Amino acid sequence: MIEQRQGYSTTARVMHWIIAVLVLLMIPAGITMIQEGISRPLQDTLFLFHKNTGVIVLLLMVARLLYRRAKPPPPLPATVPDWQRRAAGLSHGALYVLLFVMPISGYVRVRAERYPIEGLDALGIGTLLPHSKALAGFAQGLHQAAAFLLIAVLLVHIGAALQHAFIRKDGVFSRMWPPFER
């Protein structure tokens, strides 16, 4: 069993789980909101949630990246094979990249079409982009492709976490769970 001091700090854990919950809520909202035949009030609510939560995720990811640079994650236990270390590094890197690409491409898609992002608008933060259907279209395509890639990487990440928790029982999962240090 891994010693608790080798786990992530409470700050890192809380940021991880807040972002995880928000992303796991945004995925079905994003998929549902673009479906044909859903009611306009539901669609509007989902768009409102998805856009504004995307801004929150981006801000949390900036904070998380800065925190991670100041306080690097603890090393994996020596019992973790090299190929799993490399896979973990690649998947974590992909998650970080995608969790920046998603909100940025979403912002570009929405703002280049001159749609509101209500939370930013309420703060007086207007669009930083020119009106451009071509730019919006490119951003929309990137957002959709990155969404499917994010879902795939999340499934691998969750699968690996569950494998460490219930099959290997090697303490890797307990580095991040529970959300607070004991």
Buried (B, 14 or more C-beta within 10 A) or exposed (E): EBEEEEBBBEBBBEBBBBBBEBBEEBBEBBEEBBEEEEEEEEBEEBBBBBBBBBBBBBEBBEEBBEBBEEEEEBEBBEEBEEEBEEBBEEBBEBBBBBBBBBBBBBBBBBBBBEEBBEBBEEEEEEBEBEEBEEBBEBBBEBBBEBBEBBEEBBEBBEEBBEBBBEEBEBBBBBBBBEBEEE
